[in-house]
Every structure is written in structure tokens, then in C-alpha cells.
Amino acid sequence: MNLFPKLYFYLLIIVSEALVVTNFLHGRVMPTRKFDHFIISSRCEDHLSQNEYSNTNEASLKQVVFIRHGQTYMNEFIGAGGIKFGQPNFTDVFHDPEDRKKYYDSPLSDIGIQQAKLLNSKLRDLIDNKPGAFDALGLPQPFHSFRDINNGTNATKNHFLDDLDLVVVSPLTRALQTLEISMCEYIVNGKDYRHNVPIVAMSAAAERLYLVSDLGKPRSELKLNYPFVDFDTVFSIDYVDDNECTDIISDFAGNDEERLDIWHFSPTKQIEDRYSEWRPHGQGQLYACLGEPSEYFDRRMSNFYYWLESREEKCIAIVCHAGVIDWMTSGHQFSNCELRVQTFNSLRPRALQDRTPHSD
């Protein structure tokens, strides 16, 4: 009888418990949060590779695959083609119709499209098990899946796509384009892949509203342009349940359908009256819209984090933005179309607000 899988499994539990005790003694473990069906630790200090999971709780079995969108016209404008963001006389006010197409809900530029195509090619090499495919994506080599170890087997998983259960995508055009170009052929009606993976759009996964490039298109329009994405089931989530604040959406005018159609930060007159400009200003900067204050962004990201924490899926890909990834990881920097896999427990939210989530 081969005892290696069981011995390996028990060794991992011992190592995990030692890490938890060590982190606790250093004051680096956050309190656990109780959901109806399991206890989950909010995070652990150290990044864990895929073959270092612990199965001490549900969250430790969960993988999160972050994918940043490809380069956009606005990325190019603030990086090279125009005055950099925050510099004196910076503006994101564009009057020319062609400029508005390029910078409002900024789509992928030609370079961004090529980046998404390159990611598509790298994923194809991964699926085909070509030499160098793991290194090209910065992924660890094939690993023993904890699902299989828990079942008493020693099967080898080739890559994260073998376990992918759900894809979450930001409703901003650049994220939807990146998803469509890079991944869709492998997860939507794929001819040579194992199953269709559900794809849900979530307003919570959108970039913090800095500029007009972060003003999304109406949900009704997006549903027509991206029929393979579910814009209904979890498009807006509410995990806020306390006496200090109400649902973010309730701060904005309009009925339910209007609020879902214009889903980005879109403040009422009351919010405008108490708005304080947090972006660089006072040196001729002129902005086309109000930016999303940190308290709104932190609430939205906290909601998103708790939603991810409560999900039963074991591998969730998130196609999103630099600001979202930065908040979830406390500073990880991603290049355009970069992909990284990590455990949920290794996330380190930047400003997690304590909210009691509604049970599913």
C-alpha cells in the first residue's frame, strides 16, 4: 500500500499549523469570520505556492487567478502620449469624438490587443503541455491537486485551468475584451477543453474611478456586446449589514434598473456637495468627473473580498485591474495581461472593512 499521499497530506497539516502558530505569536493573523457553513481565516501572512496548501479550512483550498487587462489608449496617454496623471495642467476632458471613443471606458489599444493574443497563445501552450509554457506564464510546474490528495489519489494536475470553476470579470470594456481574446475559446463552448466555465460580470470588480476611462458603459449595452457573460446573477452584491452605512448603491439616484445600468460611481447632488477632491489638484488639473473616494472604494472591495471568501468554488479567475489587485494584495504590481495564481488565504486586503455578510 502506497502511504506517500497520506504522509504528504499529514505533513502539510503539521506545517500549516506551525505557520499559523508562528504568525499568531507575531500578531500577524486576523480573526476568523464565521459563515453558516464553515469557519474561514481572513488571510495568512505568507504567499503559499500551489503545492503548499493546507486543507484545515475551506478557504485554504481556494485558488484565485488574477489577470490584469491589456494596455489601453488611456494607459498610453498617461504613460507617454500626454501629460502624466497628477502633473500640473493634467486633464481627462476630451471634446473630439475620436478621442472620446479612445478614452471614455478606454478599450484595448492595438498593443493591448496583441498582449491579449499573446496571453491566448501562452494558455494554448499550457493546455498543449509545450516545453516552457509554465515559465512563460510564471506558473509553478505541474502539482498534486489537493482535491486528489483528499480523495486518496496521487494524480497530477497540469495547470490551473484543470480546476477552473468560475470566471469573474470587470464590466469595464478593457477587461471584457481581454477575457474575450485571451480565454474565451478555452472556457466557452471549447472544442478541446473539459467543460464550459461560468463567466459572471461584477461591478465590484471594476477599477476605482480615477478618470473617464473608468466610466463604464450601460449594462444593457454590455449585455448585447458580450452575450457569453452573465450580467444578471451577481452583477451587484450587498454584503453591508451594520448601523454605520448603507448599501453603496443606495447612495445613488434612480430605480433598481437605472442603478444597474449606470453602475459605476455616479454620485447624487448630496454626495457632490460634500465631495472633497482626493486626486492631485490646485495646479491647473481639470477632471471630467468626480473620482471615487477611498471610503466608497474600500467598501466595494470589502464586499467583493467577502463574496469571494464565501464562494464554494475552489478556483476562481478574476479579470480586472491594477487598482483592484493592489487592494486585494496590499501592493502587488501587475503588468498588462499578466496572470498569477495564488491561494485565497495569501490575499492581504489593503483596508478590509468589518462587515457582516448576508448568508447565501
BADOPA-746632 format. One line per field, with one value per residue (C-alpha): residue number from 1; residue in one letter; x, y, z. Coordinates in Angstrom, 3 decimals. Layout:
BADOPA-746632
k: [NUM,...]
r: [a,...]
X: [X,...]
Y: [Y,...]
Z: [Z,...]
end
This chain:
BADOPA-746632
k: [1,2,3,4,5,6,7,8,9,10,11,12,13,14,15,16,17,18,19,20,21,22,23,24,25,26,27,28,29,30,31,32,33,34,35,36,37,38,39,40,41,42,43,44,45,46,47,48,49,50,51,52,53,54,55,56,57,58,59,60,61,62,63,64,65,66,67,68,69,70,71,72,73,74,75,76,77,78,79,80,81,82,83,84,85,86,87,88,89,90,91,92,93,94,95,96,97,98,99,100,101,102,103,104,105,106,107,108,109,110,111,112,113,114,115,116,117,118,119,120,121,122,123,124,125,126,127,128,129,130,131,132,133,134,135,136,137,138,139,140,141,142,143,144,145,146,147,148,149,150,151,152,153,154,155,156,157,158,159,160,161,162,163,164,165,166,167,168,169,170,171,172,173,174,175,176,177,178,179,180,181,182,183,184,185,186,187,188,189,190,191,192,193,194,195,196,197,198,199,200,201,202,203,204,205,206,207,208,209,210,211,212,213,214,215,216,217,218,219,220,221,222,223,224,225,226,227,228,229,230,231,232,233,234,235,236,237,238,239,240,241,242,243,244,245,246,247,248,249,250,251,252,253,254,255,256,257,258,259,260,261,262,263,264,265,266,267,268,269,270,271,272,273,274,275,276,277,278,279,280,281,282,283,284,285,286,287,288,289,290,291,292,293,294,295,296,297,298,299,300,301,302,303,304,305,306,307,308,309,310,311,312,313,314,315,316,317,318,319,320,321,322,323,324,325,326,327,328,329,330,331,332,333,334,335,336,337,338,339,340,341,342,343,344,345,346,347,348,349,350,351,352,353,354,355,356,357,358,359,360]
r: [m,n,l,f,p,k,l,y,f,y,l,l,i,i,v,s,e,a,l,v,v,t,n,f,l,h,g,r,v,m,p,t,r,k,f,d,h,f,i,i,s,s,r,c,e,d,h,l,s,q,n,e,y,s,n,t,n,e,a,s,l,k,q,v,v,f,i,r,h,g,q,t,y,m,n,e,f,i,g,a,g,g,i,k,f,g,q,p,n,f,t,d,v,f,h,d,p,e,d,r,k,k,y,y,d,s,p,l,s,d,i,g,i,q,q,a,k,l,l,n,s,k,l,r,d,l,i,d,n,k,p,g,a,f,d,a,l,g,l,p,q,p,f,h,s,f,r,d,i,n,n,g,t,n,a,t,k,n,h,f,l,d,d,l,d,l,v,v,v,s,p,l,t,r,a,l,q,t,l,e,i,s,m,c,e,y,i,v,n,g,k,d,y,r,h,n,v,p,i,v,a,m,s,a,a,a,e,r,l,y,l,v,s,d,l,g,k,p,r,s,e,l,k,l,n,y,p,f,v,d,f,d,t,v,f,s,i,d,y,v,d,d,n,e,c,t,d,i,i,s,d,f,a,g,n,d,e,e,r,l,d,i,w,h,f,s,p,t,k,q,i,e,d,r,y,s,e,w,r,p,h,g,q,g,q,l,y,a,c,l,g,e,p,s,e,y,f,d,r,r,m,s,n,f,y,y,w,l,e,s,r,e,e,k,c,i,a,i,v,c,h,a,g,v,i,d,w,m,t,s,g,h,q,f,s,n,c,e,l,r,v,q,t,f,n,s,l,r,p,r,a,l,q,d,r,t,p,h,s,d]
X: [0.000,1.403,1.466,3.103,-0.100,-1.357,2.041,2.384,-1.082,-0.447,2.930,1.223,-1.250,1.600,3.493,0.339,-0.444,3.127,2.804,-0.473,1.035,4.115,2.058,-0.230,2.715,3.907,0.461,0.003,-3.158,-6.501,-9.535,-11.606,-15.007,-17.874,-20.211,-23.175,-21.357,-17.708,-15.125,-12.608,-9.477,-9.410,-5.802,-2.379,0.848,2.938,2.252,1.726,2.540,0.098,1.807,1.801,-1.940,-3.443,-6.874,-7.568,-10.451,-12.383,-10.632,-7.203,-8.302,-9.307,-7.180,-7.531,-6.204,-5.657,-5.433,-4.868,-6.348,-4.246,-2.904,-5.482,-5.426,-5.636,-2.650,-0.722,-1.978,-0.980,2.197,3.680,1.260,0.057,0.717,1.119,-1.653,-1.376,1.056,0.173,-2.448,-3.366,-6.874,-9.063,-11.596,-11.780,-14.003,-13.001,-15.363,-12.482,-10.692,-13.834,-14.043,-10.456,-10.514,-14.078,-14.301,-10.974,-10.754,-7.649,-5.196,-3.509,-0.740,-3.291,-4.979,-1.623,-0.938,-4.263,-3.494,-0.104,-1.771,-4.123,-1.118,0.551,-2.600,-2.742,0.854,-0.120,-3.055,-0.867,1.838,4.552,8.039,8.480,4.723,4.775,7.793,6.211,3.265,5.313,3.458,4.824,5.347,2.624,1.464,-0.546,-4.081,-5.369,-8.703,-6.996,-4.891,-8.023,-9.549,-6.552,-5.109,-1.866,-2.972,-1.097,-2.861,-1.311,-2.348,-4.943,-7.329,-7.918,-9.584,-11.156,-14.708,-15.684,-14.525,-15.324,-14.835,-14.992,-17.695,-15.197,-14.594,-10.851,-11.398,-14.180,-12.024,-9.067,-11.235,-12.787,-9.476,-7.317,-9.529,-12.958,-12.067,-10.895,-13.809,-16.855,-18.073,-14.477,-13.981,-10.988,-11.496,-13.206,-16.215,-17.778,-16.803,-19.429,-18.491,-20.065,-19.610,-19.434,-19.480,-17.471,-14.514,-14.235,-11.333,-11.566,-12.952,-9.976,-10.691,-13.189,-11.516,-13.226,-16.746,-18.357,-20.911,-24.545,-25.161,-27.891,-25.331,-22.733,-25.222,-25.699,-21.988,-20.873,-23.639,-21.330,-21.110,-23.750,-24.572,-27.501,-26.774,-24.182,-23.648,-24.297,-23.656,-24.536,-22.588,-23.092,-25.184,-24.419,-25.582,-22.826,-23.525,-25.941,-25.551,-23.271,-25.873,-28.478,-26.315,-27.047,-30.213,-32.571,-34.581,-33.038,-32.774,-31.237,-28.721,-27.664,-27.470,-25.304,-23.350,-20.090,-19.539,-22.160,-22.921,-26.072,-26.108,-25.910,-22.679,-21.286,-21.880,-19.704,-17.153,-13.514,-11.094,-8.565,-6.723,-3.846,-5.340,-4.642,-2.142,-4.461,-5.675,-9.131,-11.131,-14.183,-15.895,-15.662,-13.265,-14.382,-13.417,-11.442,-14.298,-16.530,-13.785,-12.839,-16.463,-16.821,-13.600,-14.538,-17.843,-16.011,-13.494,-16.213,-18.133,-15.058,-14.469,-17.985,-17.918,-17.741,-15.773,-12.175,-10.600,-11.814,-10.218,-10.664,-10.064,-9.717,-7.449,-4.254,-6.148,-8.270,-5.236,-3.284,-6.103,-6.547,-2.824,-1.580,0.675,1.350,2.160,0.945,1.948,-0.750,-2.117,-0.044,-1.524,-0.747,-2.195,-2.297,-4.316,-7.186,-5.541,-2.486,-4.522,-3.753,-6.554,-5.358,-8.243,-10.668,-13.804,-15.528,-18.950,-21.365,-22.165,-25.630,-25.785,-26.336]
Y: [0.000,3.356,5.593,8.608,10.605,10.269,11.034,14.049,15.203,14.922,16.647,19.601,19.890,19.943,22.608,24.694,24.567,25.602,28.595,29.646,29.477,31.408,34.118,34.355,34.856,37.683,39.243,38.698,36.572,38.284,36.968,34.293,35.076,32.617,31.809,29.479,26.523,26.916,28.875,30.675,32.613,36.026,35.675,34.338,36.278,34.326,33.604,29.876,28.060,25.559,22.553,24.134,24.290,23.324,21.718,22.929,25.030,25.687,28.938,27.312,25.072,28.044,29.410,32.936,33.623,37.340,38.566,42.236,43.662,44.572,48.026,50.711,54.019,55.770,53.777,55.086,58.642,58.990,56.983,58.657,60.396,63.121,64.810,62.175,61.752,64.264,66.612,70.322,71.025,67.353,66.815,63.930,66.206,65.300,67.062,65.356,62.413,60.116,60.943,60.225,56.766,56.080,57.417,57.049,53.468,53.147,49.992,47.983,49.721,47.876,46.955,45.751,43.536,41.967,41.420,39.606,37.478,36.611,35.515,33.380,31.748,31.113,29.456,27.280,26.191,25.407,23.273,21.507,20.957,22.546,22.981,26.335,27.011,27.232,29.532,31.789,32.417,32.456,29.393,26.571,23.229,20.519,19.821,17.312,18.625,18.707,17.546,14.334,14.027,14.350,11.546,9.319,9.505,10.913,12.283,15.194,18.346,20.089,23.686,25.916,25.556,21.943,23.199,26.439,26.696,30.328,33.461,36.912,39.843,43.599,45.257,47.795,47.247,46.625,43.687,42.190,42.467,40.859,37.963,37.502,37.491,35.575,32.921,32.506,29.866,27.610,28.083,28.889,26.041,24.855,22.096,20.570,21.508,19.762,21.988,25.401,27.664,30.144,33.781,36.480,40.237,42.081,45.823,45.276,44.080,47.340,49.747,52.584,55.546,57.819,59.170,58.986,55.728,54.166,55.292,52.070,51.593,50.887,47.308,46.972,47.775,45.411,42.542,42.941,43.176,40.276,37.649,34.959,36.867,36.719,40.334,39.439,36.853,38.644,41.912,43.894,42.479,43.810,42.457,45.581,44.986,47.373,50.622,52.838,52.839,51.553,49.784,51.714,51.663,53.348,56.483,56.992,58.207,56.155,52.960,49.485,49.114,52.564,51.910,48.666,50.257,53.140,51.027,52.890,55.562,58.135,60.376,62.305,66.069,65.429,63.465,66.088,68.795,67.017,65.691,66.585,66.203,63.495,63.431,65.854,69.327,73.021,73.276,73.533,69.913,69.507,66.309,65.323,63.524,63.088,60.406,57.529,58.417,55.856,55.078,54.025,52.021,50.300,49.350,47.993,45.995,44.672,43.479,41.799,40.152,38.732,37.491,35.643,34.271,32.832,31.106,27.322,27.252,26.138,28.011,31.473,33.588,37.364,39.535,43.010,46.000,47.178,49.041,46.027,43.722,46.291,46.499,42.732,42.041,45.207,46.274,43.542,45.155,43.520,44.250,44.391,40.896,39.386,36.296,34.986,32.148,32.287,30.928,32.927,32.795,34.571,37.668,40.682,43.254,46.814,48.253,45.474,46.833,44.579,43.813,41.005,39.326,38.122,34.325,32.777]
Z: [0.000,-1.050,2.054,0.348,-0.405,3.178,4.727,2.421,3.396,7.170,6.819,5.132,8.019,10.543,8.564,8.187,11.907,12.697,10.356,11.988,15.492,14.356,12.700,15.720,18.052,15.820,15.793,12.070,11.877,11.567,13.473,11.784,10.340,10.748,7.888,8.121,6.624,7.653,9.600,7.438,8.230,6.568,5.413,6.259,6.097,3.651,-0.013,-0.465,-3.684,-5.160,-3.571,-0.087,0.554,3.882,3.952,7.508,6.171,3.007,2.127,2.109,-0.775,-2.888,-5.705,-7.057,-10.558,-11.133,-14.716,-15.425,-18.621,-21.648,-22.414,-23.224,-25.045,-21.685,-20.414,-23.394,-22.978,-19.327,-19.847,-22.876,-25.181,-22.848,-19.528,-16.836,-14.312,-11.487,-13.167,-13.458,-16.151,-16.495,-17.876,-18.956,-20.670,-24.359,-26.872,-30.112,-30.860,-31.766,-28.535,-26.556,-28.158,-27.141,-23.599,-22.205,-20.872,-22.626,-24.792,-25.571,-27.873,-30.715,-28.300,-25.748,-28.319,-29.171,-25.468,-25.069,-28.138,-26.671,-23.433,-25.516,-27.172,-23.797,-22.486,-25.596,-24.982,-21.387,-22.486,-25.078,-22.424,-24.553,-23.074,-21.353,-21.073,-17.274,-17.223,-19.860,-17.530,-14.333,-13.023,-10.884,-12.562,-12.506,-8.968,-6.958,-6.598,-3.045,-4.348,-5.419,-2.260,-0.144,-2.187,-1.507,-5.033,-6.376,-9.729,-11.296,-12.423,-15.390,-14.649,-13.012,-15.986,-14.948,-11.765,-13.010,-11.659,-12.222,-14.035,-12.646,-14.995,-14.504,-16.643,-17.998,-21.701,-21.409,-19.046,-21.160,-24.302,-22.547,-21.406,-24.840,-26.705,-24.253,-22.652,-24.166,-26.715,-23.886,-21.486,-23.669,-25.880,-26.192,-28.729,-26.986,-23.367,-20.482,-19.743,-20.077,-17.209,-15.931,-16.530,-14.382,-14.611,-11.283,-10.813,-7.614,-9.716,-11.672,-11.296,-8.815,-10.719,-11.313,-14.797,-17.646,-18.681,-15.646,-16.586,-17.760,-20.477,-19.551,-18.519,-21.159,-23.860,-22.428,-22.365,-26.109,-26.865,-24.667,-24.715,-23.272,-19.967,-17.217,-16.305,-14.058,-11.375,-9.223,-11.062,-7.884,-4.424,-0.973,1.961,4.066,7.171,10.014,11.588,10.224,6.499,3.923,0.620,-1.708,-4.445,-2.236,-2.238,-5.913,-7.598,-9.733,-9.519,-9.434,-13.207,-13.613,-10.875,-12.514,-15.952,-14.741,-12.301,-11.735,-9.058,-10.010,-7.042,-6.283,-5.729,-1.982,-2.387,-4.754,-2.160,0.395,-2.091,-1.411,-4.322,-3.437,-6.755,-7.447,-7.875,-7.465,-10.325,-13.292,-13.214,-14.722,-14.374,-16.402,-13.495,-9.748,-8.569,-6.344,-2.741,-0.780,1.624,-1.280,-2.949,0.318,0.968,-2.557,-2.329,1.114,-0.304,-3.167,-0.825,1.448,-1.561,-2.830,0.661,0.828,-2.558,-2.705,-5.966,-5.472,-8.396,-9.434,-12.163,-11.896,-14.966,-13.546,-12.906,-11.256,-8.525,-7.611,-7.468,-5.463,-2.901,-2.644,-2.251,-0.489,-3.292,-5.852,-9.191,-12.420,-15.997,-18.656,-19.365,-16.567,-14.896,-11.414,-9.336,-5.539,-2.644,-1.210,2.206,0.809,-0.089,2.063,1.681,1.967,4.010,4.863,6.493,9.004,7.608,8.389,5.070,4.260,4.134,0.716]
end
